[in-house]
Amino acid sequence: MRDCIDCKIPAKPEYIGIPRLMITGLAAPLDLDFDALEDLKLIITESCNLSYRMGNEEILVDAIVEENMLTVSVSGVDEDKVRNDDMLSLSSHIICSLSDQVNFEDGKIVVKKAY
């Protein structure tokens, strides 16, 4: 099984709930417990916040559901800016603490979470 879902939203705080809803919908058939679902929603929120605070006009969220693994990438995240800004770094630490793997690739943050 490998399902891919994309979501593009304006980079405005009022739209960050949309990717959260997308992840909630994706997680429903995965039989996640409440805490794992809340972790995923926080990962998405913080990742989108990073992109928003980078000054992007839009945010692209890509989710890939595979057997036992959910991979989410969020566009517009610059690793150097994250490391050099305390507020951005805090979001990054939250994401890293809740994820199984976090990478910065091609202007995106890519997060993997096993289930």
MMTF fields as JSON, N, C-alpha, C and O atoms, coordinates in Angstrom:
{
  "mmtfVersion": "1.0.0",
  "mmtfProducer": "UNKNOWN",
  "numBonds": 459,
  "numAtoms": 460,
  "numGroups": 115,
  "numChains": 1,
  "numModels": 1,
  "chainsPerModel": [1],
  "groupsPerChain": [115],
  "chainIdList": ["A"],
  "bondAtomList": [4, 2, 8, 6, 12, 10, 16, 14, 20, 18, 24, 22, 28, 26, 32, 30, 36, 34, 40, 38, 44, 42, 48, 46, 52, 50, 56, 54, 60, 58, 64, 62, 68, 66, 72, 70, 76, 74, 80, 78, 84, 82, 88, 86, 92, 90, 96, 94, 100, 98, 104, 102, 108, 106, 112, 110, 116, 114, 120, 118, 124, 122, 128, 126, 132, 130, 136, 134, 140, 138, 144, 142, 148, 146, 152, 150, 156, 154, 160, 158, 164, 162, 168, 166, 172, 170, 176, 174, 180, 178, 184, 182, 188, 186, 192, 190, 196, 194, 200, 198, 204, 202, 208, 206, 212, 210, 216, 214, 220, 218, 224, 222, 228, 226, 232, 230, 236, 234, 240, 238, 244, 242, 248, 246, 252, 250, 256, 254, 260, 258, 264, 262, 268, 266, 272, 270, 276, 274, 280, 278, 284, 282, 288, 286, 292, 290, 296, 294, 300, 298, 304, 302, 308, 306, 312, 310, 316, 314, 320, 318, 324, 322, 328, 326, 332, 330, 336, 334, 340, 338, 344, 342, 348, 346, 352, 350, 356, 354, 360, 358, 364, 362, 368, 366, 372, 370, 376, 374, 380, 378, 384, 382, 388, 386, 392, 390, 396, 394, 400, 398, 404, 402, 408, 406, 412, 410, 416, 414, 420, 418, 424, 422, 428, 426, 432, 430, 436, 434, 440, 438, 444, 442, 448, 446, 452, 450, 456, 454],
  "bondOrderList": [1, 1, 1, 1, 1, 1, 1, 1, 1, 1, 1, 1, 1, 1, 1, 1, 1, 1, 1, 1, 1, 1, 1, 1, 1, 1, 1, 1, 1, 1, 1, 1, 1, 1, 1, 1, 1, 1, 1, 1, 1, 1, 1, 1, 1, 1, 1, 1, 1, 1, 1, 1, 1, 1, 1, 1, 1, 1, 1, 1, 1, 1, 1, 1, 1, 1, 1, 1, 1, 1, 1, 1, 1, 1, 1, 1, 1, 1, 1, 1, 1, 1, 1, 1, 1, 1, 1, 1, 1, 1, 1, 1, 1, 1, 1, 1, 1, 1, 1, 1, 1, 1, 1, 1, 1, 1, 1, 1, 1, 1, 1, 1, 1, 1],
  "groupList": [{"groupName": "MET", "atomNameList": ["N", "CA", "C", "O"], "elementList": ["N", "C", "C", "O"], "formalChargeList": [0, 0, 0, 0], "bondAtomList": [1, 0, 2, 1, 3, 2], "bondOrderList": [1, 1, 2], "singleLetterCode": "M", "chemCompType": "L-PEPTIDE LINKING"}, {"groupName": "ARG", "atomNameList": ["N", "CA", "C", "O"], "elementList": ["N", "C", "C", "O"], "formalChargeList": [0, 0, 0, 0], "bondAtomList": [1, 0, 2, 1, 3, 2], "bondOrderList": [1, 1, 2], "singleLetterCode": "R", "chemCompType": "L-PEPTIDE LINKING"}, {"groupName": "ASP", "atomNameList": ["N", "CA", "C", "O"], "elementList": ["N", "C", "C", "O"], "formalChargeList": [0, 0, 0, 0], "bondAtomList": [1, 0, 2, 1, 3, 2], "bondOrderList": [1, 1, 2], "singleLetterCode": "D", "chemCompType": "L-PEPTIDE LINKING"}, {"groupName": "CYS", "atomNameList": ["N", "CA", "C", "O"], "elementList": ["N", "C", "C", "O"], "formalChargeList": [0, 0, 0, 0], "bondAtomList": [1, 0, 2, 1, 3, 2], "bondOrderList": [1, 1, 2], "singleLetterCode": "C", "chemCompType": "L-PEPTIDE LINKING"}, {"groupName": "ILE", "atomNameList": ["N", "CA", "C", "O"], "elementList": ["N", "C", "C", "O"], "formalChargeList": [0, 0, 0, 0], "bondAtomList": [1, 0, 2, 1, 3, 2], "bondOrderList": [1, 1, 2], "singleLetterCode": "I", "chemCompType": "L-PEPTIDE LINKING"}, {"groupName": "LYS", "atomNameList": ["N", "CA", "C", "O"], "elementList": ["N", "C", "C", "O"], "formalChargeList": [0, 0, 0, 0], "bondAtomList": [1, 0, 2, 1, 3, 2], "bondOrderList": [1, 1, 2], "singleLetterCode": "K", "chemCompType": "L-PEPTIDE LINKING"}, {"groupName": "PRO", "atomNameList": ["N", "CA", "C", "O"], "elementList": ["N", "C", "C", "O"], "formalChargeList": [0, 0, 0, 0], "bondAtomList": [1, 0, 2, 1, 3, 2], "bondOrderList": [1, 1, 2], "singleLetterCode": "P", "chemCompType": "L-PEPTIDE LINKING"}, {"groupName": "ALA", "atomNameList": ["N", "CA", "C", "O"], "elementList": ["N", "C", "C", "O"], "formalChargeList": [0, 0, 0, 0], "bondAtomList": [1, 0, 2, 1, 3, 2], "bondOrderList": [1, 1, 2], "singleLetterCode": "A", "chemCompType": "L-PEPTIDE LINKING"}, {"groupName": "GLU", "atomNameList": ["N", "CA", "C", "O"], "elementList": ["N", "C", "C", "O"], "formalChargeList": [0, 0, 0, 0], "bondAtomList": [1, 0, 2, 1, 3, 2], "bondOrderList": [1, 1, 2], "singleLetterCode": "E", "chemCompType": "L-PEPTIDE LINKING"}, {"groupName": "TYR", "atomNameList": ["N", "CA", "C", "O"], "elementList": ["N", "C", "C", "O"], "formalChargeList": [0, 0, 0, 0], "bondAtomList": [1, 0, 2, 1, 3, 2], "bondOrderList": [1, 1, 2], "singleLetterCode": "Y", "chemCompType": "L-PEPTIDE LINKING"}, {"groupName": "GLY", "atomNameList": ["N", "CA", "C", "O"], "elementList": ["N", "C", "C", "O"], "formalChargeList": [0, 0, 0, 0], "bondAtomList": [1, 0, 2, 1, 3, 2], "bondOrderList": [1, 1, 2], "singleLetterCode": "G", "chemCompType": "PEPTIDE LINKING"}, {"groupName": "LEU", "atomNameList": ["N", "CA", "C", "O"], "elementList": ["N", "C", "C", "O"], "formalChargeList": [0, 0, 0, 0], "bondAtomList": [1, 0, 2, 1, 3, 2], "bondOrderList": [1, 1, 2], "singleLetterCode": "L", "chemCompType": "L-PEPTIDE LINKING"}, {"groupName": "THR", "atomNameList": ["N", "CA", "C", "O"], "elementList": ["N", "C", "C", "O"], "formalChargeList": [0, 0, 0, 0], "bondAtomList": [1, 0, 2, 1, 3, 2], "bondOrderList": [1, 1, 2], "singleLetterCode": "T", "chemCompType": "L-PEPTIDE LINKING"}, {"groupName": "PHE", "atomNameList": ["N", "CA", "C", "O"], "elementList": ["N", "C", "C", "O"], "formalChargeList": [0, 0, 0, 0], "bondAtomList": [1, 0, 2, 1, 3, 2], "bondOrderList": [1, 1, 2], "singleLetterCode": "F", "chemCompType": "L-PEPTIDE LINKING"}, {"groupName": "SER", "atomNameList": ["N", "CA", "C", "O"], "elementList": ["N", "C", "C", "O"], "formalChargeList": [0, 0, 0, 0], "bondAtomList": [1, 0, 2, 1, 3, 2], "bondOrderList": [1, 1, 2], "singleLetterCode": "S", "chemCompType": "L-PEPTIDE LINKING"}, {"groupName": "ASN", "atomNameList": ["N", "CA", "C", "O"], "elementList": ["N", "C", "C", "O"], "formalChargeList": [0, 0, 0, 0], "bondAtomList": [1, 0, 2, 1, 3, 2], "bondOrderList": [1, 1, 2], "singleLetterCode": "N", "chemCompType": "L-PEPTIDE LINKING"}, {"groupName": "VAL", "atomNameList": ["N", "CA", "C", "O"], "elementList": ["N", "C", "C", "O"], "formalChargeList": [0, 0, 0, 0], "bondAtomList": [1, 0, 2, 1, 3, 2], "bondOrderList": [1, 1, 2], "singleLetterCode": "V", "chemCompType": "L-PEPTIDE LINKING"}, {"groupName": "HIS", "atomNameList": ["N", "CA", "C", "O"], "elementList": ["N", "C", "C", "O"], "formalChargeList": [0, 0, 0, 0], "bondAtomList": [1, 0, 2, 1, 3, 2], "bondOrderList": [1, 1, 2], "singleLetterCode": "H", "chemCompType": "L-PEPTIDE LINKING"}, {"groupName": "GLN", "atomNameList": ["N", "CA", "C", "O"], "elementList": ["N", "C", "C", "O"], "formalChargeList": [0, 0, 0, 0], "bondAtomList": [1, 0, 2, 1, 3, 2], "bondOrderList": [1, 1, 2], "singleLetterCode": "Q", "chemCompType": "L-PEPTIDE LINKING"}],
  "groupTypeList": [0, 1, 2, 3, 4, 2, 3, 5, 4, 6, 7, 5, 6, 8, 9, 4, 10, 4, 6, 1, 11, 0, 4, 12, 10, 11, 7, 7, 6, 11, 2, 11, 2, 13, 2, 7, 11, 8, 2, 11, 5, 11, 4, 4, 12, 8, 14, 3, 15, 11, 14, 9, 1, 0, 10, 15, 8, 8, 4, 11, 16, 2, 7, 4, 16, 8, 8, 15, 0, 11, 12, 16, 14, 16, 14, 10, 16, 2, 8, 2, 5, 16, 1, 15, 2, 2, 0, 11, 14, 11, 14, 14, 17, 4, 4, 3, 14, 11, 14, 2, 18, 16, 15, 13, 8, 2, 10, 5, 4, 16, 16, 5, 5, 7, 9],
  "groupIdList": [1, 2, 3, 4, 5, 6, 7, 8, 9, 10, 11, 12, 13, 14, 15, 16, 17, 18, 19, 20, 21, 22, 23, 24, 25, 26, 27, 28, 29, 30, 31, 32, 33, 34, 35, 36, 37, 38, 39, 40, 41, 42, 43, 44, 45, 46, 47, 48, 49, 50, 51, 52, 53, 54, 55, 56, 57, 58, 59, 60, 61, 62, 63, 64, 65, 66, 67, 68, 69, 70, 71, 72, 73, 74, 75, 76, 77, 78, 79, 80, 81, 82, 83, 84, 85, 86, 87, 88, 89, 90, 91, 92, 93, 94, 95, 96, 97, 98, 99, 100, 101, 102, 103, 104, 105, 106, 107, 108, 109, 110, 111, 112, 113, 114, 115],
  "secStructList": [7, 3, 3, 3, 3, 3, 3, 3, 3, 3, 1, 1, 4, 4, 4, 6, 2, 2, 2, 2, 2, 2, 2, 2, 2, 2, 2, 4, 4, 4, 6, 7, 7, 2, 2, 2, 2, 2, 2, 2, 2, 2, 2, 2, 2, 2, 2, 2, 2, 2, 2, 2, 2, 6, 6, 7, 1, 3, 3, 3, 3, 3, 3, 3, 3, 3, 6, 6, 3, 3, 3, 3, 3, 3, 3, 1, 7, 7, 2, 2, 2, 2, 2, 6, 7, 2, 2, 2, 2, 2, 2, 2, 2, 2, 2, 2, 2, 2, 7, 1, 3, 3, 3, 3, 3, 6, 6, 3, 3, 3, 3, 3, 3, 3, 7],
  "xCoordList": [0.843, 0.0, 0.882, 1.814, 0.588, 1.272, 0.291, 0.001, -0.21, -1.158, -0.519, 0.122, -0.695, -0.13, -1.257, -2.186, -1.157, -2.154, -1.416, -0.454, -1.856, -1.258, -2.294, -3.487, -1.814, -2.685, -1.905, -0.791, -2.489, -1.85, -2.771, -3.953, -2.2, -2.984, -2.234, -1.012, -2.949, -2.277, -1.498, -1.941, -0.368, 0.459, -0.094, 0.487, -1.234, -1.894, -2.316, -2.729, -2.215, -2.538, -3.943, -4.149, -4.9, -6.274, -6.476, -7.515, -5.504, -5.642, -4.832, -4.919, -4.065, -3.225, -4.066, -3.583, -5.297, -6.187, -6.525, -6.884, -6.415, -6.759, -5.814, -6.292, -4.488, -3.609, -3.796, -3.622, -4.149, -4.437, -5.63, -5.607, -6.668, -7.827, -7.455, -7.943, -6.588, -6.14, -5.453, -5.724, -4.567, -3.842, -4.806, -4.659, -5.776, -6.772, -7.53, -7.769, -7.9, -8.584, -7.708, -8.178, -6.431, -5.498, -5.276, -5.131, -5.252, -4.94, -6.104, -5.899, -7.33, -8.517, -8.423, -8.644, -8.107, -8.042, -6.775, -6.655, -5.845, -4.583, -4.701, -3.766, -5.844, -6.095, -5.055, -4.533, -4.77, -3.839, -4.544, -5.75, -3.784, -4.379, -4.444, -3.864, -5.144, -5.382, -4.071, -3.936, -3.103, -1.836, -1.057, -0.487, -1.025, -0.311, -0.959, -0.26, -2.287, -2.977, -2.69, -2.451, -2.711, -2.395, -0.953, -0.686, -0.034, 1.361, 1.436, 2.115, 0.742, 0.751, 0.187, 0.741, -0.891, -1.487, -0.546, -0.472, 0.167, 1.124, 2.323, 2.83, 2.772, 3.864, 3.468, 4.249, 2.263, 1.784, 1.658, 2.076, 1.087, 0.921, 2.259, 2.42, 3.215, 4.526, 5.268, 5.96, 5.135, 5.784, 5.191, 5.926, 3.87, 3.224, 3.569, 3.738, 3.671, 4.083, 5.482, 5.742, 6.384, 7.73, 7.652, 8.277, 6.888, 6.756, 6.117, 6.569, 5.079, 4.408, 5.375, 5.405, 6.164, 7.077, 8.275, 9.034, 8.459, 9.521, 9.086, 9.89, 7.809, 7.322, 6.858, 6.813, 6.515, 6.036, 4.615, 3.88, 4.241, 2.886, 1.934, 0.735, 2.47, 1.645, 2.446, 3.676, 1.722, 2.337, 1.819, 0.611, 2.734, 2.371, 2.694, 3.835, 1.676, 1.844, 1.619, 0.555, 2.619, 2.517, 2.556, 3.426, 1.628, 1.599, 1.643, 0.949, 2.457, 2.56, 2.283, 2.979, 1.258, 0.894, 1.409, 1.013, 2.296, 2.827, 2.566, 2.118, 2.846, 2.653, 3.54, 4.766, 2.927, 3.596, 4.364, 5.106, 4.217, 4.959, 4.137, 3.543, 4.111, 3.503, 4.615, 5.322, 4.766, 5.779, 5.065, 4.201, 5.43, 4.822, 5.931, 6.903, 5.779, 6.715, 5.939, 4.818, 6.572, 5.972, 6.971, 8.134, 6.496, 7.364, 7.73, 7.092, 8.788, 9.142, 9.845, 9.737, 10.571, 11.273, 12.775, 13.282, 13.475, 14.92, 15.633, 15.469, 16.421, 17.105, 18.014, 18.048, 18.742, 19.649, 18.878, 19.307, 17.753, 16.94, 16.39, 16.325, 15.998, 15.47, 16.541, 16.259, 17.744, 18.832, 19.266, 19.77, 19.075, 19.566, 18.508, 18.778, 17.325, 16.242, 15.666, 15.236, 15.657, 15.213, 13.767, 13.475, 12.861, 11.456, 11.292, 10.563, 11.974, 11.9, 12.549, 12.068, 13.624, 14.326, 13.451, 13.494, 12.666, 11.762, 10.742, 10.481, 10.171, 9.239, 9.928, 9.354, 11.149, 11.912, 12.153, 12.058, 12.46, 12.68, 11.396, 11.437, 10.273, 8.988, 8.743, 8.373, 8.951, 8.763, 9.685, 9.25, 10.948, 11.919, 11.573, 11.765, 11.07, 10.761, 9.566, 9.45, 8.681, 7.478, 7.591, 6.721, 8.656, 8.803, 9.846, 10.685, 9.772, 10.787, 11.99, 13.111, 11.764, 12.857, 12.467, 11.333, 13.411, 13.176, 14.371, 15.518, 14.095, 15.147, 14.709, 13.517, 15.675, 15.434, 15.979, 17.17, 15.091, 15.483, 14.859, 13.648, 15.653, 15.152, 14.119, 13.083, 14.391, 13.48, 12.23, 11.227, 12.284, 11.141, 11.608, 12.782, 10.671, 10.916, 10.162, 8.984, 10.854, 10.285, 10.291, 11.338, 9.11, 8.924, 8.381, 7.469, 8.947, 8.464, 7.985, 8.633, 6.836, 6.258, 5.739, 4.876, 6.282, 5.822, 4.504, 4.215, 3.722, 2.472, 2.258, 1.255],
  "yCoordList": [-1.185, 0.0, 1.241, 1.35, 2.164, 3.454, 4.47, 4.477, 5.318, 6.346, 7.707, 7.953, 8.6, 9.951, 10.976, 10.886, 11.939, 12.997, 14.332, 14.471, 15.302, 16.634, 17.661, 17.514, 18.699, 19.785, 21.089, 21.211, 22.057, 23.363, 24.401, 24.485, 25.2, 26.229, 27.561, 27.575, 28.673, 29.952, 29.924, 29.316, 30.569, 30.594, 31.641, 32.708, 31.293, 32.148, 31.266, 30.124, 31.783, 30.968, 30.359, 29.247, 31.079, 30.565, 29.323, 28.671, 28.982, 27.813, 26.6, 25.528, 26.754, 25.655, 24.503, 23.374, 24.77, 23.695, 22.701, 21.558, 23.121, 22.234, 21.039, 19.908, 21.237, 20.053, 19.189, 17.972, 19.808, 19.023, 18.093, 16.928, 18.616, 17.792, 16.689, 15.563, 17.023, 16.034, 14.864, 13.7, 15.185, 14.146, 13.329, 12.113, 13.99, 13.265, 12.27, 11.133, 12.696, 11.801, 10.657, 9.525, 10.935, 9.882, 8.874, 7.678, 9.353, 8.488, 7.603, 6.579, 7.979, 7.225, 5.729, 4.92, 5.325, 3.883, 3.207, 1.983, 3.982, 3.412, 2.895, 2.286, 3.13, 2.636, 3.145, 2.384, 4.446, 5.063, 5.348, 5.596, 5.311, 5.694, 7.22, 7.919, 7.722, 9.157, 9.945, 10.975, 9.469, 10.193, 10.27, 11.313, 9.179, 9.177, 10.151, 10.847, 10.205, 11.143, 12.583, 13.433, 12.861, 14.211, 14.601, 15.752, 13.652, 13.906, 14.287, 15.248, 13.539, 13.841, 15.228, 15.967, 15.577, 16.896, 18.013, 19.062, 17.795, 18.8, 18.895, 19.989, 17.764, 17.762, 18.594, 19.421, 18.38, 19.123, 20.614, 21.46, 20.922, 22.325, 23.039, 24.121, 22.441, 23.077, 23.165, 24.151, 22.153, 22.187, 23.298, 24.031, 23.425, 24.499, 25.868, 26.833, 25.959, 27.215, 27.623, 28.802, 26.647, 26.958, 27.577, 28.603, 26.954, 27.462, 28.851, 29.741, 29.029, 30.323, 31.413, 32.505, 31.111, 32.111, 32.384, 33.319, 31.583, 31.843, 32.909, 33.378, 33.286, 34.331, 33.81, 34.567, 32.538, 31.974, 32.44, 32.836, 32.39, 32.752, 31.577, 31.754, 30.367, 29.176, 28.047, 28.071, 27.073, 25.914, 24.677, 24.502, 23.824, 22.553, 21.442, 21.3, 20.66, 19.537, 18.264, 18.072, 17.399, 16.101, 15.017, 15.026, 14.091, 12.97, 11.67, 11.515, 10.751, 9.428, 8.405, 8.346, 7.607, 6.551, 5.242, 4.824, 4.604, 3.304, 2.336, 2.736, 1.085, 0.105, 0.454, 0.422, 0.783, 1.099, 2.416, 2.657, 3.286, 4.544, 5.636, 5.428, 6.798, 7.99, 9.008, 9.353, 9.486, 10.49, 11.765, 11.742, 12.863, 14.156, 15.148, 15.264, 15.864, 16.945, 18.249, 18.295, 19.307, 20.645, 21.57, 21.657, 22.258, 23.117, 24.413, 24.831, 25.035, 26.377, 26.486, 27.508, 25.438, 25.456, 25.398, 24.425, 26.444, 26.567, 26.143, 26.773, 25.08, 24.53, 25.557, 25.623, 26.352, 27.35, 28.396, 28.787, 28.843, 29.821, 29.212, 29.879, 27.946, 27.27, 27.197, 27.46, 26.849, 26.707, 28.032, 28.065, 29.125, 30.423, 31.307, 32.472, 30.787, 31.559, 30.751, 29.612, 31.337, 30.6, 30.115, 28.98, 30.954, 30.541, 29.408, 28.448, 29.525, 28.468, 27.193, 26.09, 27.35, 26.199, 25.448, 24.22, 26.179, 25.547, 24.665, 23.539, 25.171, 24.361, 23.114, 22.025, 23.279, 22.145, 21.092, 19.894, 21.531, 20.59, 19.829, 18.634, 20.519, 19.855, 18.777, 17.649, 19.133, 18.18, 16.972, 15.827, 17.235, 16.143, 15.231, 14.018, 15.805, 14.998, 14.073, 13.049, 14.413, 13.62, 12.694, 11.853, 12.849, 12.11, 11.012, 11.026, 10.065, 9.017, 9.465, 9.026, 10.339, 10.838, 12.195, 12.387, 13.141, 14.471, 14.838, 14.736, 15.267, 15.725, 17.025, 17.279, 17.835, 19.027, 18.721, 18.456, 18.758, 18.41, 19.381, 19.595, 19.963, 20.785, 21.823, 21.978, 22.529, 23.566, 23.039, 23.746, 21.784, 21.163, 20.551, 20.221, 20.409, 19.572, 18.263, 18.276, 17.15, 15.833, 15.048, 14.837, 14.629, 13.98, 12.576, 12.375, 11.61, 10.231, 9.804, 10.056, 9.154, 8.669, 7.253, 7.03, 6.301, 4.925, 4.771, 5.511, 3.812, 3.521, 2.027, 1.575],
  "zCoordList": [0.0, 0.0, 0.0, 0.798, -0.888, -0.921, -1.484, -2.68, -0.615, -1.02, -0.816, 0.206, -1.799, -1.732, -1.753, -2.556, -0.865, -0.768, -0.703, 0.051, -1.479, -1.499, -1.073, -1.337, -0.411, 0.037, -0.108, 0.4, -0.796, -0.946, -0.331, -0.664, 0.583, 1.268, 1.218, 1.071, 1.337, 1.516, 2.838, 3.811, 2.863, 4.078, 5.049, 5.252, 5.636, 6.613, 7.779, 7.575, 8.996, 10.174, 10.136, 10.621, 9.567, 9.581, 8.712, 8.815, 7.858, 6.996, 7.479, 6.881, 8.528, 9.009, 9.55, 9.634, 9.91, 10.351, 9.24, 9.523, 7.992, 6.87, 6.789, 6.7, 6.815, 6.826, 8.077, 8.019, 9.2, 10.413, 10.174, 10.571, 9.523, 9.194, 8.2, 8.299, 7.243, 6.277, 6.987, 6.689, 7.925, 8.656, 9.518, 9.636, 10.108, 10.907, 10.033, 10.441, 8.845, 7.917, 7.461, 7.341, 7.205, 6.801, 7.917, 7.664, 9.133, 10.273, 10.68, 11.331, 10.306, 10.741, 10.429, 11.33, 9.201, 8.93, 9.472, 9.407, 9.999, 10.493, 11.912, 12.432, 12.547, 13.895, 14.902, 15.717, 14.824, 15.766, 17.083, 17.114, 18.163, 19.435, 19.517, 18.686, 20.51, 20.656, 20.721, 20.06, 21.514, 21.666, 20.358, 20.039, 19.601, 18.319, 17.341, 16.604, 17.33, 16.458, 16.867, 16.009, 18.152, 18.629, 18.288, 17.941, 18.386, 17.995, 16.523, 16.163, 15.671, 14.237, 13.949, 13.136, 14.599, 14.377, 14.836, 14.196, 15.933, 16.395, 15.451, 15.199, 14.933, 13.948, 12.734, 12.265, 12.227, 11.062, 11.372, 10.581, 12.514, 12.904, 12.977, 12.413, 13.665, 13.812, 12.486, 12.231, 11.642, 10.325, 9.463, 8.801, 9.468, 8.709, 9.294, 8.548, 10.607, 11.234, 10.784, 10.546, 10.667, 10.17, 8.777, 8.511, 7.899, 6.536, 6.525, 5.805, 7.317, 7.408, 7.87, 7.303, 8.902, 9.461, 8.565, 8.82, 7.519, 6.543, 5.535, 4.728, 5.589, 4.686, 3.331, 2.362, 3.253, 1.997, 1.698, 2.602, 0.438, 0.04, 0.121, 0.338, -0.053, 0.046, 0.683, 0.716, 1.18, 1.829, 1.124, 0.964, 0.705, 0.1, 1.095, 1.533, 1.444, 2.357, 1.558, 0.97, 1.539, 0.872, 1.93, 2.801, 1.86, 2.797, 2.008, 1.003, 2.467, 1.855, 2.946, 3.96, 2.717, 3.659, 3.086, 1.998, 3.834, 3.454, 4.601, 5.676, 4.364, 5.423, 6.613, 6.508, 7.731, 8.994, 9.019, 9.971, 8.003, 7.995, 7.329, 6.271, 7.961, 7.381, 7.186, 8.132, 5.96, 5.641, 5.215, 4.339, 5.837, 5.526, 5.21, 5.957, 4.1, 3.788, 3.684, 3.178, 4.18, 4.15, 3.464, 3.858, 2.432, 1.622, 2.325, 3.292, 1.801, 2.225, 3.559, 4.238, 3.947, 5.229, 4.969, 4.41, 5.378, 5.188, 6.467, 7.512, 6.387, 7.565, 8.244, 9.472, 7.476, 8.068, 8.874, 9.96, 8.345, 9.075, 10.364, 11.396, 10.295, 11.486, 12.567, 13.736, 12.197, 13.174, 13.783, 14.906, 13.049, 13.505, 14.145, 14.437, 14.366, 14.971, 16.128, 15.942, 17.316, 18.511, 18.415, 18.793, 17.915, 17.804, 16.797, 17.046, 15.662, 14.658, 15.17, 14.909, 15.887, 16.445, 17.448, 17.516, 18.217, 19.175, 18.45, 18.873, 17.369, 16.574, 16.044, 16.054, 15.587, 15.072, 16.155, 15.89, 17.356, 18.464, 18.809, 19.102, 18.773, 19.024, 17.968, 18.295, 16.706, 15.609, 15.789, 15.666, 16.077, 16.234, 17.41, 17.332, 18.487, 19.668, 19.443, 20.117, 18.512, 18.267, 17.055, 16.831, 16.281, 15.023, 15.152, 16.053, 14.232, 14.168, 13.356, 13.612, 12.374, 11.543, 10.978, 10.541, 10.987, 10.43, 9.565, 9.999, 8.335, 7.426, 6.771, 6.6, 6.411, 5.613, 4.227, 4.065, 3.217, 1.853, 0.867, 0.896, 0.009, -1.09, -0.649, -1.297, 0.44, 0.917, 1.581, 1.678, 2.044, 2.725, 4.029, 4.2, 4.937, 6.111, 5.839, 5.483, 6.01, 5.736, 7.052, 7.666, 7.459, 8.747, 8.522, 7.72, 9.235, 9.173, 10.561, 11.577, 10.56, 11.807, 11.564, 10.714, 12.328, 12.227, 12.972, 13.912, 12.543, 13.24, 13.317, 13.869]
}
